[in-house]
Amino acid sequence: MLSYISFLLHLWDGKKFINAVKILSSYFLSRLTGRYFVWGRPYTFIIEPTALCNLRCPQCPVGLQTLSRPQSNMPIDDYRRIIDEISEYTWVLLLFFRESRSSIRRSST
């Protein structure tokens, strides 16, 4: 139990705690007043490091190549910049990978 608590303590630093208070207070105030209040920053992010896929799944715009954005791998500098920007207030980071050969990154830089 103590190891679980010590694991969670780093999640509750000052900025993350203030962000959680903002999010919860805006939620409860919105429920009470019937008006929308949005305070705080998102605490969960999903990053898609690649928009390439060699599969052709009928429901997927990446595989069908119908995306309006460029289809490529995210540059590692952009990836690091995003992580640095959101790390102060983010609790959950999900990486969305596709199950195809093209999602394997050839460069380790």
Summary of the structure (lengths in Angstrom):
residues: 109
radius of gyration: 18.7
end to end distance: 38.9
largest distance: 52.7
contacts: 225
relative contact order: 0.18
helix: 41%
strand: 9%
